[in-house]
Amino acid sequence: MVESETPSSSEDTTNNENGGRLERDGNPKKHRMPSKLYIGYYYDGIGIQFTPFAEKSILMTEVTGMESGDYFSASLSEDNCYYLYTGILHGSYMISCVTEDGSVYSGIFNAD
């Protein structure tokens, strides 16, 4: 497994207008350091490009419009370049990716 570089403390890790990071959902019963692994994403105006932390990963991906109720899902891999076609997005979206080992990475994306 190849880890992404850890961002410096001054690097912005929020989900901005074009992309951001999906952080791993933690188990509230376990107390441990947050994972340095994350899944990056970038919205290009017609779809979302995901950047998994491990080569040859498969991501079960869901994007749900919080106001609109729009829903997109796909199994993403190297075969489809980790790209999910969504068309033009407006508003807030919950993004969730499940990796092969069952870990869930999620975040909220604001498209304007």
N, C-alpha and C positions, 0 to 999 in steps of 0.2 A: 504494500500500500504506500502510495506517495502522498506526503502531506503538503498542503499549500504553505506558502510562507506565512509566518505570523505577522500581522500588520503591526506597525509601530504604534505607540500610544498616541501619536499625533495624527495618525491616519484616520480619515472619516470612515466609519463602518456602518453608518445608517443607510437605510434604503431610500436613496434619492430618487429624482424624477426618472432616471433611465436605468437604474440597476441598484444592486446592493448585495447583501449576503443573507443566506438562509442559515440560521444558527440551529444547532442540534437541540431538540427538545429534551430537557433533563427529566430524570426520575425524581420527583419531589421527596421520595423516601430515602434517597441516597444523598449524602453530603460529600461532594468531591469538587475538585477544580473543574471549571468549565473546559470543554474540549477546544483545542486549537483548530480543529477541523471545521470547515464550513463549505457550503456550496455557493459559488458565485452565480449571479445572473445578470443579464443585460437585455433590456427591452429596446428593440430597434424601430418600433413604430408599427410593425406587422407581426411580430412574434417575439418570443423570449429565448435567448441563448443561455444555456446553463453550463457551468464549468465545475464538474465534479472534482473532488480531491484525489480520486484514485483513477488510474487508467483502466479502461475496459469495464467501467461500472455500468450497471443498469439502474436507472432511476424511474420509479413509478411516480409520476408527477401530476399534481392537481392544482388548478388555478381557479379560484371562485370569486366572483364579483360580490363584494360585501353589500353594495346598494342595488346593483343591477340583477344579481343572481346568475349572471353569465357563468358558465362552467366549461372548462377545458381540461382534458386529461389525456395522458399518453405514457407509454413505456418508452423512455428515451435511452439511447445508447450511442456508441460510435457510428452505428449504421445510419442514423438520422442526424448525426452531428450534434446531439443533445439540444435540438431545436424544436420548439413547440410553436406552431403557427396559431396565432390568436386573432389576427386582424387588429384593427384600431381599438385600443382600450381607453376608457375614461373612468375615473374614480379610483376607489381602493379595492385591492384584491388580496386575498389570502393565498399564499403560495406554499405548497407542501410537497416535499420529495421524500420518498421512502427508499433507502438503499437496499442492496441485496441482503445485508445482515439484519434488516428490520429497523435500523435507526431512522428516526424521523427528523427532518430538517425543515423549518418553517419560518415564515416571516410575512410581513405586510408590505405590499408595493403600492405606491400612490402614482397613478398615471394621470397626467393632465394634458 
